[in-house]
Amino acid sequence: MNTLRVDVPLDKGEAEVALNSLDLEVRKQDWHRSNTELSYGNGYLTLQITSKDPTALRAAANTNLRLLMLCLKLI
């Protein structure tokens, strides 16, 4: 398995907005080759992507990181 974990330092309010916004997209994704999880704890928003192969990891990372960056710009 291939795994990418990104920890973004955010305060609780910003993290709640980001989680609520991104959770809809993460749950909607029905990818057979990768799995994405979002969580918040200890002052960090954590995005963890697990995939069966590096190509799927890269594709999922590109999509989810773009969404995360957009969300953080809007907060």
mmJSON file of the N, C-alpha and C atoms, coordinates in Angstrom:
{"data_MODEL":{"atom_site":{
"group_PDB":["ATOM","ATOM","ATOM","ATOM","ATOM","ATOM","ATOM","ATOM","ATOM","ATOM","ATOM","ATOM","ATOM","ATOM","ATOM","ATOM","ATOM","ATOM","ATOM","ATOM","ATOM","ATOM","ATOM","ATOM","ATOM","ATOM","ATOM","ATOM","ATOM","ATOM","ATOM","ATOM","ATOM","ATOM","ATOM","ATOM","ATOM","ATOM","ATOM","ATOM","ATOM","ATOM","ATOM","ATOM","ATOM","ATOM","ATOM","ATOM","ATOM","ATOM","ATOM","ATOM","ATOM","ATOM","ATOM","ATOM","ATOM","ATOM","ATOM","ATOM","ATOM","ATOM","ATOM","ATOM","ATOM","ATOM","ATOM","ATOM","ATOM","ATOM","ATOM","ATOM","ATOM","ATOM","ATOM","ATOM","ATOM","ATOM","ATOM","ATOM","ATOM","ATOM","ATOM","ATOM","ATOM","ATOM","ATOM","ATOM","ATOM","ATOM","ATOM","ATOM","ATOM","ATOM","ATOM","ATOM","ATOM","ATOM","ATOM","ATOM","ATOM","ATOM","ATOM","ATOM","ATOM","ATOM","ATOM","ATOM","ATOM","ATOM","ATOM","ATOM","ATOM","ATOM","ATOM","ATOM","ATOM","ATOM","ATOM","ATOM","ATOM","ATOM","ATOM","ATOM","ATOM","ATOM","ATOM","ATOM","ATOM","ATOM","ATOM","ATOM","ATOM","ATOM","ATOM","ATOM","ATOM","ATOM","ATOM","ATOM","ATOM","ATOM","ATOM","ATOM","ATOM","ATOM","ATOM","ATOM","ATOM","ATOM","ATOM","ATOM","ATOM","ATOM","ATOM","ATOM","ATOM","ATOM","ATOM","ATOM","ATOM","ATOM","ATOM","ATOM","ATOM","ATOM","ATOM","ATOM","ATOM","ATOM","ATOM","ATOM","ATOM","ATOM","ATOM","ATOM","ATOM","ATOM","ATOM","ATOM","ATOM","ATOM","ATOM","ATOM","ATOM","ATOM","ATOM","ATOM","ATOM","ATOM","ATOM","ATOM","ATOM","ATOM","ATOM","ATOM","ATOM","ATOM","ATOM","ATOM","ATOM","ATOM","ATOM","ATOM","ATOM","ATOM","ATOM","ATOM","ATOM","ATOM","ATOM","ATOM","ATOM","ATOM","ATOM","ATOM","ATOM","ATOM","ATOM","ATOM","ATOM","ATOM","ATOM","ATOM","ATOM"],
"id":[1,2,3,4,5,6,7,8,9,10,11,12,13,14,15,16,17,18,19,20,21,22,23,24,25,26,27,28,29,30,31,32,33,34,35,36,37,38,39,40,41,42,43,44,45,46,47,48,49,50,51,52,53,54,55,56,57,58,59,60,61,62,63,64,65,66,67,68,69,70,71,72,73,74,75,76,77,78,79,80,81,82,83,84,85,86,87,88,89,90,91,92,93,94,95,96,97,98,99,100,101,102,103,104,105,106,107,108,109,110,111,112,113,114,115,116,117,118,119,120,121,122,123,124,125,126,127,128,129,130,131,132,133,134,135,136,137,138,139,140,141,142,143,144,145,146,147,148,149,150,151,152,153,154,155,156,157,158,159,160,161,162,163,164,165,166,167,168,169,170,171,172,173,174,175,176,177,178,179,180,181,182,183,184,185,186,187,188,189,190,191,192,193,194,195,196,197,198,199,200,201,202,203,204,205,206,207,208,209,210,211,212,213,214,215,216,217,218,219,220,221,222,223,224,225],
"type_symbol":["N","C","C","N","C","C","N","C","C","N","C","C","N","C","C","N","C","C","N","C","C","N","C","C","N","C","C","N","C","C","N","C","C","N","C","C","N","C","C","N","C","C","N","C","C","N","C","C","N","C","C","N","C","C","N","C","C","N","C","C","N","C","C","N","C","C","N","C","C","N","C","C","N","C","C","N","C","C","N","C","C","N","C","C","N","C","C","N","C","C","N","C","C","N","C","C","N","C","C","N","C","C","N","C","C","N","C","C","N","C","C","N","C","C","N","C","C","N","C","C","N","C","C","N","C","C","N","C","C","N","C","C","N","C","C","N","C","C","N","C","C","N","C","C","N","C","C","N","C","C","N","C","C","N","C","C","N","C","C","N","C","C","N","C","C","N","C","C","N","C","C","N","C","C","N","C","C","N","C","C","N","C","C","N","C","C","N","C","C","N","C","C","N","C","C","N","C","C","N","C","C","N","C","C","N","C","C","N","C","C","N","C","C","N","C","C","N","C","C","N","C","C","N","C","C"],
"label_atom_id":["N","CA","C","N","CA","C","N","CA","C","N","CA","C","N","CA","C","N","CA","C","N","CA","C","N","CA","C","N","CA","C","N","CA","C","N","CA","C","N","CA","C","N","CA","C","N","CA","C","N","CA","C","N","CA","C","N","CA","C","N","CA","C","N","CA","C","N","CA","C","N","CA","C","N","CA","C","N","CA","C","N","CA","C","N","CA","C","N","CA","C","N","CA","C","N","CA","C","N","CA","C","N","CA","C","N","CA","C","N","CA","C","N","CA","C","N","CA","C","N","CA","C","N","CA","C","N","CA","C","N","CA","C","N","CA","C","N","CA","C","N","CA","C","N","CA","C","N","CA","C","N","CA","C","N","CA","C","N","CA","C","N","CA","C","N","CA","C","N","CA","C","N","CA","C","N","CA","C","N","CA","C","N","CA","C","N","CA","C","N","CA","C","N","CA","C","N","CA","C","N","CA","C","N","CA","C","N","CA","C","N","CA","C","N","CA","C","N","CA","C","N","CA","C","N","CA","C","N","CA","C","N","CA","C","N","CA","C","N","CA","C","N","CA","C","N","CA","C","N","CA","C","N","CA","C","N","CA","C","N","CA","C"],
"label_alt_id":[null,null,null,null,null,null,null,null,null,null,null,null,null,null,null,null,null,null,null,null,null,null,null,null,null,null,null,null,null,null,null,null,null,null,null,null,null,null,null,null,null,null,null,null,null,null,null,null,null,null,null,null,null,null,null,null,null,null,null,null,null,null,null,null,null,null,null,null,null,null,null,null,null,null,null,null,null,null,null,null,null,null,null,null,null,null,null,null,null,null,null,null,null,null,null,null,null,null,null,null,null,null,null,null,null,null,null,null,null,null,null,null,null,null,null,null,null,null,null,null,null,null,null,null,null,null,null,null,null,null,null,null,null,null,null,null,null,null,null,null,null,null,null,null,null,null,null,null,null,null,null,null,null,null,null,null,null,null,null,null,null,null,null,null,null,null,null,null,null,null,null,null,null,null,null,null,null,null,null,null,null,null,null,null,null,null,null,null,null,null,null,null,null,null,null,null,null,null,null,null,null,null,null,null,null,null,null,null,null,null,null,null,null,null,null,null,null,null,null,null,null,null,null,null,null],
"label_comp_id":["MET","MET","MET","ASN","ASN","ASN","THR","THR","THR","LEU","LEU","LEU","ARG","ARG","ARG","VAL","VAL","VAL","ASP","ASP","ASP","VAL","VAL","VAL","PRO","PRO","PRO","LEU","LEU","LEU","ASP","ASP","ASP","LYS","LYS","LYS","GLY","GLY","GLY","GLU","GLU","GLU","ALA","ALA","ALA","GLU","GLU","GLU","VAL","VAL","VAL","ALA","ALA","ALA","LEU","LEU","LEU","ASN","ASN","ASN","SER","SER","SER","LEU","LEU","LEU","ASP","ASP","ASP","LEU","LEU","LEU","GLU","GLU","GLU","VAL","VAL","VAL","ARG","ARG","ARG","LYS","LYS","LYS","GLN","GLN","GLN","ASP","ASP","ASP","TRP","TRP","TRP","HIS","HIS","HIS","ARG","ARG","ARG","SER","SER","SER","ASN","ASN","ASN","THR","THR","THR","GLU","GLU","GLU","LEU","LEU","LEU","SER","SER","SER","TYR","TYR","TYR","GLY","GLY","GLY","ASN","ASN","ASN","GLY","GLY","GLY","TYR","TYR","TYR","LEU","LEU","LEU","THR","THR","THR","LEU","LEU","LEU","GLN","GLN","GLN","ILE","ILE","ILE","THR","THR","THR","SER","SER","SER","LYS","LYS","LYS","ASP","ASP","ASP","PRO","PRO","PRO","THR","THR","THR","ALA","ALA","ALA","LEU","LEU","LEU","ARG","ARG","ARG","ALA","ALA","ALA","ALA","ALA","ALA","ALA","ALA","ALA","ASN","ASN","ASN","THR","THR","THR","ASN","ASN","ASN","LEU","LEU","LEU","ARG","ARG","ARG","LEU","LEU","LEU","LEU","LEU","LEU","MET","MET","MET","LEU","LEU","LEU","CYS","CYS","CYS","LEU","LEU","LEU","LYS","LYS","LYS","LEU","LEU","LEU","ILE","ILE","ILE"],
"label_asym_id":["A","A","A","A","A","A","A","A","A","A","A","A","A","A","A","A","A","A","A","A","A","A","A","A","A","A","A","A","A","A","A","A","A","A","A","A","A","A","A","A","A","A","A","A","A","A","A","A","A","A","A","A","A","A","A","A","A","A","A","A","A","A","A","A","A","A","A","A","A","A","A","A","A","A","A","A","A","A","A","A","A","A","A","A","A","A","A","A","A","A","A","A","A","A","A","A","A","A","A","A","A","A","A","A","A","A","A","A","A","A","A","A","A","A","A","A","A","A","A","A","A","A","A","A","A","A","A","A","A","A","A","A","A","A","A","A","A","A","A","A","A","A","A","A","A","A","A","A","A","A","A","A","A","A","A","A","A","A","A","A","A","A","A","A","A","A","A","A","A","A","A","A","A","A","A","A","A","A","A","A","A","A","A","A","A","A","A","A","A","A","A","A","A","A","A","A","A","A","A","A","A","A","A","A","A","A","A","A","A","A","A","A","A","A","A","A","A","A","A","A","A","A","A","A","A"],
"label_entity_id":["1","1","1","1","1","1","1","1","1","1","1","1","1","1","1","1","1","1","1","1","1","1","1","1","1","1","1","1","1","1","1","1","1","1","1","1","1","1","1","1","1","1","1","1","1","1","1","1","1","1","1","1","1","1","1","1","1","1","1","1","1","1","1","1","1","1","1","1","1","1","1","1","1","1","1","1","1","1","1","1","1","1","1","1","1","1","1","1","1","1","1","1","1","1","1","1","1","1","1","1","1","1","1","1","1","1","1","1","1","1","1","1","1","1","1","1","1","1","1","1","1","1","1","1","1","1","1","1","1","1","1","1","1","1","1","1","1","1","1","1","1","1","1","1","1","1","1","1","1","1","1","1","1","1","1","1","1","1","1","1","1","1","1","1","1","1","1","1","1","1","1","1","1","1","1","1","1","1","1","1","1","1","1","1","1","1","1","1","1","1","1","1","1","1","1","1","1","1","1","1","1","1","1","1","1","1","1","1","1","1","1","1","1","1","1","1","1","1","1","1","1","1","1","1","1"],
"label_seq_id":[1,1,1,2,2,2,3,3,3,4,4,4,5,5,5,6,6,6,7,7,7,8,8,8,9,9,9,10,10,10,11,11,11,12,12,12,13,13,13,14,14,14,15,15,15,16,16,16,17,17,17,18,18,18,19,19,19,20,20,20,21,21,21,22,22,22,23,23,23,24,24,24,25,25,25,26,26,26,27,27,27,28,28,28,29,29,29,30,30,30,31,31,31,32,32,32,33,33,33,34,34,34,35,35,35,36,36,36,37,37,37,38,38,38,39,39,39,40,40,40,41,41,41,42,42,42,43,43,43,44,44,44,45,45,45,46,46,46,47,47,47,48,48,48,49,49,49,50,50,50,51,51,51,52,52,52,53,53,53,54,54,54,55,55,55,56,56,56,57,57,57,58,58,58,59,59,59,60,60,60,61,61,61,62,62,62,63,63,63,64,64,64,65,65,65,66,66,66,67,67,67,68,68,68,69,69,69,70,70,70,71,71,71,72,72,72,73,73,73,74,74,74,75,75,75],
"pdbx_PDB_ins_code":[null,null,null,null,null,null,null,null,null,null,null,null,null,null,null,null,null,null,null,null,null,null,null,null,null,null,null,null,null,null,null,null,null,null,null,null,null,null,null,null,null,null,null,null,null,null,null,null,null,null,null,null,null,null,null,null,null,null,null,null,null,null,null,null,null,null,null,null,null,null,null,null,null,null,null,null,null,null,null,null,null,null,null,null,null,null,null,null,null,null,null,null,null,null,null,null,null,null,null,null,null,null,null,null,null,null,null,null,null,null,null,null,null,null,null,null,null,null,null,null,null,null,null,null,null,null,null,null,null,null,null,null,null,null,null,null,null,null,null,null,null,null,null,null,null,null,null,null,null,null,null,null,null,null,null,null,null,null,null,null,null,null,null,null,null,null,null,null,null,null,null,null,null,null,null,null,null,null,null,null,null,null,null,null,null,null,null,null,null,null,null,null,null,null,null,null,null,null,null,null,null,null,null,null,null,null,null,null,null,null,null,null,null,null,null,null,null,null,null,null,null,null,null,null,null],
"Cartn_x":[0.837,0.0,0.88,0.401,1.069,0.247,0.931,0.233,0.872,0.02,0.447,-0.335,0.371,-0.284,0.164,-0.813,-0.537,-1.181,-0.381,-0.87,-0.782,-1.93,-1.991,-2.363,-1.501,-1.842,-2.977,-4.084,-5.239,-5.86,-6.489,-7.245,-8.563,-9.251,-10.422,-11.518,-11.755,-12.801,-12.525,-11.289,-10.911,-10.992,-10.559,-10.579,-12.006,-12.934,-14.334,-14.904,-14.597,-15.069,-14.476,-13.181,-12.512,-13.058,-13.223,-13.751,-15.16,-16.007,-17.376,-17.409,-16.546,-16.513,-15.93,-14.814,-14.117,-14.735,-15.393,-15.973,-16.986,-17.751,-18.727,-18.042,-16.935,-16.212,-15.52,-14.952,-14.239,-15.216,-16.38,-17.366,-17.959,-18.049,-18.632,-17.718,-16.427,-15.471,-15.627,-15.883,-16.022,-14.9,-13.706,-12.541,-12.206,-11.958,-11.657,-10.183,-9.348,-7.904,-7.317,-8.121,-7.586,-8.668,-8.225,-9.116,-8.587,-9.475,-9.08,-9.803,-9.053,-9.63,-9.24,-10.179,-9.939,-10.204,-9.356,-9.579,-8.932,-9.309,-8.72,-8.369,-7.168,-6.743,-5.419,-5.238,-3.998,-3.593,-4.588,-4.302,-3.948,-4.149,-3.809,-4.987,-5.23,-6.143,-5.304,-5.719,-4.94,-5.693,-5.014,-5.51,-4.645,-5.252,-4.497,-5.083,-4.218,-4.624,-3.865,-4.594,-4.007,-4.429,-3.48,-3.818,-3.127,-3.612,-3.037,-1.766,-1.637,-0.463,-0.092,1.145,1.618,0.848,0.385,-0.364,-1.688,-2.374,-3.635,-3.392,-2.284,-1.939,-1.735,-1.007,-0.749,-2.047,-2.908,-4.181,-5.054,-5.163,-5.966,-5.347,-4.024,-3.345,-3.574,-3.438,-3.658,-5.059,-6.054,-7.442,-7.682,-7.301,-7.613,-6.783,-5.537,-4.721,-5.214,-5.664,-6.249,-7.485,-8.355,-9.552,-9.198,-8.207,-7.778,-7.203,-6.355,-5.774,-6.848,-7.814,-8.912,-9.708,-10.004,-10.762,-10.02,-8.711,-7.926,-7.828,-7.813,-7.803,-9.096,-10.194,-11.511,-11.819,-11.124,-11.404,-10.911],
"Cartn_y":[-1.182,0.0,1.244,2.281,3.574,4.559,5.358,6.284,7.657,8.68,10.069,10.69,11.357,12.036,13.489,14.396,15.826,16.392,17.044,17.681,19.193,19.866,21.312,21.944,22.829,23.469,24.478,24.272,25.167,25.296,26.455,26.548,25.801,25.576,24.706,25.221,26.527,27.097,26.896,27.184,26.988,25.515,24.655,23.216,22.705,23.205,22.779,23.174,24.397,24.851,23.964,23.72,22.892,21.462,20.887,19.519,19.429,20.384,20.355,20.515,21.339,21.565,20.37,19.871,18.799,17.43,17.249,15.94,15.518,16.467,16.14,15.568,16.165,15.696,14.357,14.214,12.969,11.795,11.997,10.916,10.603,11.612,11.431,10.632,10.696,9.999,8.494,7.822,6.373,5.772,5.901,5.418,4.03,3.148,1.76,1.556,2.495,2.318,3.136,4.033,4.837,5.136,5.521,5.87,7.146,8.093,9.363,9.546,9.982,10.252,11.645,12.34,13.658,13.582,14.247,14.294,15.553,15.878,17.027,16.619,16.983,16.7,17.362,17.781,18.408,19.622,20.364,21.575,21.349,20.13,19.814,19.177,19.659,18.996,17.975,16.719,15.653,15.085,15.058,14.434,13.209,12.031,10.799,10.051,9.765,9.063,7.743,6.669,5.343,4.809,4.198,3.686,2.361,1.695,0.413,0.588,1.73,1.947,3.431,3.757,5.153,6.081,5.58,6.416,6.858,5.952,6.286,7.249,7.07,7.978,9.39,9.516,10.83,11.496,10.751,11.296,11.763,10.946,11.305,12.482,12.508,13.62,14.926,14.9,16.117,16.669,15.805,16.241,16.798,16.033,16.432,17.626,17.708,18.86,20.139,20.038,21.214,21.694,20.766,21.131,21.744,21.177,21.701,23.096,23.323,24.653,25.685,25.321,26.219,26.565,25.564,25.781,26.718,26.518,27.357,28.792,28.994,30.36,31.098,30.341,30.963,31.227,30.561,30.732,32.082],
"Cartn_z":[0.0,0.0,0.0,-0.639,-0.686,0.13,0.938,1.817,1.765,1.764,1.874,3.009,3.906,5.023,5.026,5.08,5.109,6.373,7.221,8.437,8.253,8.38,8.204,9.538,10.086,11.363,11.161,11.881,11.81,13.185,13.429,14.669,14.494,15.592,15.572,14.632,14.637,13.784,12.308,11.899,10.496,10.108,11.016,10.743,10.565,11.376,11.251,9.897,9.451,8.135,7.041,7.117,6.11,6.12,7.305,7.402,6.816,7.169,6.661,5.145,4.616,3.166,2.422,2.897,2.188,2.422,3.55,3.862,2.807,2.297,1.257,0.019,-0.372,-1.547,-1.291,-0.107,0.217,0.254,0.847,0.919,-0.451,-1.317,-2.646,-3.571,-3.318,-4.174,-4.001,-5.089,-5.063,-5.899,-5.385,-6.105,-5.618,-6.546,-6.199,-5.889,-6.329,-6.162,-5.022,-4.397,-3.301,-2.279,-1.091,0.004,0.652,0.928,1.529,2.855,3.878,5.194,5.645,6.282,6.864,8.357,9.133,10.579,11.145,12.385,13.062,14.487,14.919,16.284,16.588,17.82,18.288,17.455,16.958,16.2,14.745,14.238,12.844,12.117,10.919,10.002,9.248,9.275,8.651,7.46,6.337,5.119,4.882,4.885,4.667,3.478,2.512,1.296,1.233,1.02,0.872,-0.491,-1.198,-2.527,-2.796,-3.82,-4.22,-5.042,-5.734,-6.574,-6.585,-6.933,-6.907,-7.846,-8.967,-9.906,-9.299,-8.643,-7.984,-6.828,-6.116,-5.022,-5.552,-6.641,-7.228,-7.689,-8.335,-8.807,-7.638,-6.611,-5.441,-4.699,-4.605,-3.929,-4.684,-6.0,-6.79,-6.57,-6.636,-6.462,-5.069,-4.054,-2.682,-2.208,-2.629,-2.238,-2.907,-4.152,-4.821,-4.073,-3.687,-2.936,-1.591,-0.907,0.388,0.249,-0.753,-0.956,-1.284,-2.105,-2.431,-1.184,-0.399,0.843,1.785,1.94,2.849,2.342,1.033,0.482,0.782,0.82,1.029,2.501,3.391,4.832,5.291],
"occupancy":[1.0,1.0,1.0,1.0,1.0,1.0,1.0,1.0,1.0,1.0,1.0,1.0,1.0,1.0,1.0,1.0,1.0,1.0,1.0,1.0,1.0,1.0,1.0,1.0,1.0,1.0,1.0,1.0,1.0,1.0,1.0,1.0,1.0,1.0,1.0,1.0,1.0,1.0,1.0,1.0,1.0,1.0,1.0,1.0,1.0,1.0,1.0,1.0,1.0,1.0,1.0,1.0,1.0,1.0,1.0,1.0,1.0,1.0,1.0,1.0,1.0,1.0,1.0,1.0,1.0,1.0,1.0,1.0,1.0,1.0,1.0,1.0,1.0,1.0,1.0,1.0,1.0,1.0,1.0,1.0,1.0,1.0,1.0,1.0,1.0,1.0,1.0,1.0,1.0,1.0,1.0,1.0,1.0,1.0,1.0,1.0,1.0,1.0,1.0,1.0,1.0,1.0,1.0,1.0,1.0,1.0,1.0,1.0,1.0,1.0,1.0,1.0,1.0,1.0,1.0,1.0,1.0,1.0,1.0,1.0,1.0,1.0,1.0,1.0,1.0,1.0,1.0,1.0,1.0,1.0,1.0,1.0,1.0,1.0,1.0,1.0,1.0,1.0,1.0,1.0,1.0,1.0,1.0,1.0,1.0,1.0,1.0,1.0,1.0,1.0,1.0,1.0,1.0,1.0,1.0,1.0,1.0,1.0,1.0,1.0,1.0,1.0,1.0,1.0,1.0,1.0,1.0,1.0,1.0,1.0,1.0,1.0,1.0,1.0,1.0,1.0,1.0,1.0,1.0,1.0,1.0,1.0,1.0,1.0,1.0,1.0,1.0,1.0,1.0,1.0,1.0,1.0,1.0,1.0,1.0,1.0,1.0,1.0,1.0,1.0,1.0,1.0,1.0,1.0,1.0,1.0,1.0,1.0,1.0,1.0,1.0,1.0,1.0,1.0,1.0,1.0,1.0,1.0,1.0,1.0,1.0,1.0,1.0,1.0,1.0],
"B_iso_or_equiv":[0.0,0.0,0.0,0.0,0.0,0.0,0.0,0.0,0.0,0.0,0.0,0.0,0.0,0.0,0.0,0.0,0.0,0.0,0.0,0.0,0.0,0.0,0.0,0.0,0.0,0.0,0.0,0.0,0.0,0.0,0.0,0.0,0.0,0.0,0.0,0.0,0.0,0.0,0.0,0.0,0.0,0.0,0.0,0.0,0.0,0.0,0.0,0.0,0.0,0.0,0.0,0.0,0.0,0.0,0.0,0.0,0.0,0.0,0.0,0.0,0.0,0.0,0.0,0.0,0.0,0.0,0.0,0.0,0.0,0.0,0.0,0.0,0.0,0.0,0.0,0.0,0.0,0.0,0.0,0.0,0.0,0.0,0.0,0.0,0.0,0.0,0.0,0.0,0.0,0.0,0.0,0.0,0.0,0.0,0.0,0.0,0.0,0.0,0.0,0.0,0.0,0.0,0.0,0.0,0.0,0.0,0.0,0.0,0.0,0.0,0.0,0.0,0.0,0.0,0.0,0.0,0.0,0.0,0.0,0.0,0.0,0.0,0.0,0.0,0.0,0.0,0.0,0.0,0.0,0.0,0.0,0.0,0.0,0.0,0.0,0.0,0.0,0.0,0.0,0.0,0.0,0.0,0.0,0.0,0.0,0.0,0.0,0.0,0.0,0.0,0.0,0.0,0.0,0.0,0.0,0.0,0.0,0.0,0.0,0.0,0.0,0.0,0.0,0.0,0.0,0.0,0.0,0.0,0.0,0.0,0.0,0.0,0.0,0.0,0.0,0.0,0.0,0.0,0.0,0.0,0.0,0.0,0.0,0.0,0.0,0.0,0.0,0.0,0.0,0.0,0.0,0.0,0.0,0.0,0.0,0.0,0.0,0.0,0.0,0.0,0.0,0.0,0.0,0.0,0.0,0.0,0.0,0.0,0.0,0.0,0.0,0.0,0.0,0.0,0.0,0.0,0.0,0.0,0.0,0.0,0.0,0.0,0.0,0.0,0.0],
"pdbx_formal_charge":[null,null,null,null,null,null,null,null,null,null,null,null,null,null,null,null,null,null,null,null,null,null,null,null,null,null,null,null,null,null,null,null,null,null,null,null,null,null,null,null,null,null,null,null,null,null,null,null,null,null,null,null,null,null,null,null,null,null,null,null,null,null,null,null,null,null,null,null,null,null,null,null,null,null,null,null,null,null,null,null,null,null,null,null,null,null,null,null,null,null,null,null,null,null,null,null,null,null,null,null,null,null,null,null,null,null,null,null,null,null,null,null,null,null,null,null,null,null,null,null,null,null,null,null,null,null,null,null,null,null,null,null,null,null,null,null,null,null,null,null,null,null,null,null,null,null,null,null,null,null,null,null,null,null,null,null,null,null,null,null,null,null,null,null,null,null,null,null,null,null,null,null,null,null,null,null,null,null,null,null,null,null,null,null,null,null,null,null,null,null,null,null,null,null,null,null,null,null,null,null,null,null,null,null,null,null,null,null,null,null,null,null,null,null,null,null,null,null,null,null,null,null,null,null,null],
"auth_seq_id":[1,1,1,2,2,2,3,3,3,4,4,4,5,5,5,6,6,6,7,7,7,8,8,8,9,9,9,10,10,10,11,11,11,12,12,12,13,13,13,14,14,14,15,15,15,16,16,16,17,17,17,18,18,18,19,19,19,20,20,20,21,21,21,22,22,22,23,23,23,24,24,24,25,25,25,26,26,26,27,27,27,28,28,28,29,29,29,30,30,30,31,31,31,32,32,32,33,33,33,34,34,34,35,35,35,36,36,36,37,37,37,38,38,38,39,39,39,40,40,40,41,41,41,42,42,42,43,43,43,44,44,44,45,45,45,46,46,46,47,47,47,48,48,48,49,49,49,50,50,50,51,51,51,52,52,52,53,53,53,54,54,54,55,55,55,56,56,56,57,57,57,58,58,58,59,59,59,60,60,60,61,61,61,62,62,62,63,63,63,64,64,64,65,65,65,66,66,66,67,67,67,68,68,68,69,69,69,70,70,70,71,71,71,72,72,72,73,73,73,74,74,74,75,75,75],
"auth_comp_id":["MET","MET","MET","ASN","ASN","ASN","THR","THR","THR","LEU","LEU","LEU","ARG","ARG","ARG","VAL","VAL","VAL","ASP","ASP","ASP","VAL","VAL","VAL","PRO","PRO","PRO","LEU","LEU","LEU","ASP","ASP","ASP","LYS","LYS","LYS","GLY","GLY","GLY","GLU","GLU","GLU","ALA","ALA","ALA","GLU","GLU","GLU","VAL","VAL","VAL","ALA","ALA","ALA","LEU","LEU","LEU","ASN","ASN","ASN","SER","SER","SER","LEU","LEU","LEU","ASP","ASP","ASP","LEU","LEU","LEU","GLU","GLU","GLU","VAL","VAL","VAL","ARG","ARG","ARG","LYS","LYS","LYS","GLN","GLN","GLN","ASP","ASP","ASP","TRP","TRP","TRP","HIS","HIS","HIS","ARG","ARG","ARG","SER","SER","SER","ASN","ASN","ASN","THR","THR","THR","GLU","GLU","GLU","LEU","LEU","LEU","SER","SER","SER","TYR","TYR","TYR","GLY","GLY","GLY","ASN","ASN","ASN","GLY","GLY","GLY","TYR","TYR","TYR","LEU","LEU","LEU","THR","THR","THR","LEU","LEU","LEU","GLN","GLN","GLN","ILE","ILE","ILE","THR","THR","THR","SER","SER","SER","LYS","LYS","LYS","ASP","ASP","ASP","PRO","PRO","PRO","THR","THR","THR","ALA","ALA","ALA","LEU","LEU","LEU","ARG","ARG","ARG","ALA","ALA","ALA","ALA","ALA","ALA","ALA","ALA","ALA","ASN","ASN","ASN","THR","THR","THR","ASN","ASN","ASN","LEU","LEU","LEU","ARG","ARG","ARG","LEU","LEU","LEU","LEU","LEU","LEU","MET","MET","MET","LEU","LEU","LEU","CYS","CYS","CYS","LEU","LEU","LEU","LYS","LYS","LYS","LEU","LEU","LEU","ILE","ILE","ILE"],
"auth_asym_id":["A","A","A","A","A","A","A","A","A","A","A","A","A","A","A","A","A","A","A","A","A","A","A","A","A","A","A","A","A","A","A","A","A","A","A","A","A","A","A","A","A","A","A","A","A","A","A","A","A","A","A","A","A","A","A","A","A","A","A","A","A","A","A","A","A","A","A","A","A","A","A","A","A","A","A","A","A","A","A","A","A","A","A","A","A","A","A","A","A","A","A","A","A","A","A","A","A","A","A","A","A","A","A","A","A","A","A","A","A","A","A","A","A","A","A","A","A","A","A","A","A","A","A","A","A","A","A","A","A","A","A","A","A","A","A","A","A","A","A","A","A","A","A","A","A","A","A","A","A","A","A","A","A","A","A","A","A","A","A","A","A","A","A","A","A","A","A","A","A","A","A","A","A","A","A","A","A","A","A","A","A","A","A","A","A","A","A","A","A","A","A","A","A","A","A","A","A","A","A","A","A","A","A","A","A","A","A","A","A","A","A","A","A","A","A","A","A","A","A","A","A","A","A","A","A"],
"auth_atom_id":["N","CA","C","N","CA","C","N","CA","C","N","CA","C","N","CA","C","N","CA","C","N","CA","C","N","CA","C","N","CA","C","N","CA","C","N","CA","C","N","CA","C","N","CA","C","N","CA","C","N","CA","C","N","CA","C","N","CA","C","N","CA","C","N","CA","C","N","CA","C","N","CA","C","N","CA","C","N","CA","C","N","CA","C","N","CA","C","N","CA","C","N","CA","C","N","CA","C","N","CA","C","N","CA","C","N","CA","C","N","CA","C","N","CA","C","N","CA","C","N","CA","C","N","CA","C","N","CA","C","N","CA","C","N","CA","C","N","CA","C","N","CA","C","N","CA","C","N","CA","C","N","CA","C","N","CA","C","N","CA","C","N","CA","C","N","CA","C","N","CA","C","N","CA","C","N","CA","C","N","CA","C","N","CA","C","N","CA","C","N","CA","C","N","CA","C","N","CA","C","N","CA","C","N","CA","C","N","CA","C","N","CA","C","N","CA","C","N","CA","C","N","CA","C","N","CA","C","N","CA","C","N","CA","C","N","CA","C","N","CA","C","N","CA","C","N","CA","C","N","CA","C","N","CA","C","N","CA","C","N","CA","C"],
"pdbx_PDB_model_num":[1,1,1,1,1,1,1,1,1,1,1,1,1,1,1,1,1,1,1,1,1,1,1,1,1,1,1,1,1,1,1,1,1,1,1,1,1,1,1,1,1,1,1,1,1,1,1,1,1,1,1,1,1,1,1,1,1,1,1,1,1,1,1,1,1,1,1,1,1,1,1,1,1,1,1,1,1,1,1,1,1,1,1,1,1,1,1,1,1,1,1,1,1,1,1,1,1,1,1,1,1,1,1,1,1,1,1,1,1,1,1,1,1,1,1,1,1,1,1,1,1,1,1,1,1,1,1,1,1,1,1,1,1,1,1,1,1,1,1,1,1,1,1,1,1,1,1,1,1,1,1,1,1,1,1,1,1,1,1,1,1,1,1,1,1,1,1,1,1,1,1,1,1,1,1,1,1,1,1,1,1,1,1,1,1,1,1,1,1,1,1,1,1,1,1,1,1,1,1,1,1,1,1,1,1,1,1,1,1,1,1,1,1,1,1,1,1,1,1,1,1,1,1,1,1]
}}}
